[in-house]
Amino acid sequence: MQSHPYNTLEDIELRKDELRAQLSSNSEKVGSLWRSLWAPQKSESKGELVANLISNSITAIDAFILMRKLMKTYGWLFGRRKRK
């Protein structure tokens, strides 16, 4: 972490504006990467279409199982009680 000498309120405001611009830029980069990650892939052949369908199905099933495990273990955090 770099130290910046701040002598006046204007110095603080300038640094705050720099950081805000940097965060906005980083946020846009992350957003575009996230959208490209979840964008449907174009398939060239029927084999690729089937492979993409299987891959997406496995990902969805894996996410569902992960959520079930997390809710079973940490459900009390969300106000759910264990069934007796």
C-alpha positions as CSV (number, residue, x, y, z in Angstrom):
1,M,0.0,0.0,0.0
2,Q,1.4,3.3,-1.0
3,S,1.3,6.3,1.4
4,H,0.2,9.6,0.0
5,P,0.9,12.8,1.7
6,Y,-2.4,14.7,2.3
7,N,-1.9,18.3,3.2
8,T,-5.3,19.8,2.4
9,L,-8.9,18.7,1.9
10,E,-8.4,19.3,-1.8
11,D,-5.6,16.6,-1.8
12,I,-8.0,14.2,-0.2
13,E,-10.8,15.1,-2.7
14,L,-8.4,14.6,-5.6
15,R,-7.3,11.2,-4.4
16,K,-10.9,10.2,-3.7
17,D,-11.9,11.1,-7.3
18,E,-8.9,9.2,-8.6
19,L,-9.9,6.1,-6.6
20,R,-13.6,6.5,-7.7
21,A,-12.5,6.6,-11.4
22,Q,-10.3,3.5,-10.9
23,L,-13.1,1.6,-9.2
24,S,-15.5,2.5,-11.9
25,S,-13.0,1.3,-14.6
26,N,-12.4,-2.0,-12.7
27,S,-16.1,-2.5,-12.2
28,E,-16.7,-2.2,-15.9
29,K,-13.9,-4.7,-16.6
30,V,-15.3,-7.2,-14.2
31,G,-18.8,-6.7,-15.6
32,S,-17.7,-7.4,-19.1
33,L,-15.8,-10.5,-18.1
34,W,-18.8,-11.8,-16.1
35,R,-21.1,-11.3,-19.0
36,S,-18.7,-13.1,-21.4
37,L,-18.4,-15.9,-18.9
38,W,-22.2,-16.6,-18.9
39,A,-22.9,-15.7,-22.6
40,P,-24.1,-18.7,-24.6
41,Q,-21.4,-20.1,-26.7
42,K,-21.8,-20.4,-30.5
43,S,-21.6,-24.0,-31.6
44,E,-20.2,-24.8,-35.0
45,S,-21.5,-28.3,-35.3
46,K,-24.1,-30.6,-33.7
47,G,-21.4,-32.3,-31.7
48,E,-20.4,-29.0,-30.1
49,L,-24.0,-28.2,-29.4
50,V,-24.5,-31.5,-27.6
51,A,-21.2,-31.0,-25.7
52,N,-22.3,-27.5,-24.6
53,L,-25.7,-28.7,-23.5
54,I,-24.1,-31.5,-21.4
55,S,-21.6,-29.1,-19.9
56,N,-24.3,-26.5,-19.0
57,S,-26.5,-29.3,-17.5
58,I,-23.7,-30.6,-15.4
59,T,-22.9,-27.0,-14.2
60,A,-26.5,-26.5,-13.3
61,I,-26.8,-29.8,-11.4
62,D,-23.5,-29.0,-9.6
63,A,-24.8,-25.6,-8.5
64,F,-28.0,-27.1,-7.3
65,I,-26.2,-29.8,-5.2
66,L,-23.8,-27.2,-3.8
67,M,-26.8,-25.0,-2.7
68,R,-28.5,-28.0,-1.0
69,K,-25.3,-28.8,0.9
70,L,-24.8,-25.2,2.0
71,M,-28.5,-24.8,3.0
72,K,-28.3,-28.1,5.0
73,T,-25.2,-27.0,6.8
74,Y,-25.7,-23.3,7.1
75,G,-29.5,-23.0,6.8
76,W,-29.8,-21.7,10.4
77,L,-28.1,-18.5,9.1
78,F,-31.1,-17.9,6.9
79,G,-33.7,-18.5,9.6
80,R,-34.4,-22.1,8.6
81,R,-34.7,-24.7,11.4
82,K,-33.7,-28.3,11.1
83,R,-36.6,-30.7,10.7
84,K,-37.0,-33.3,13.4
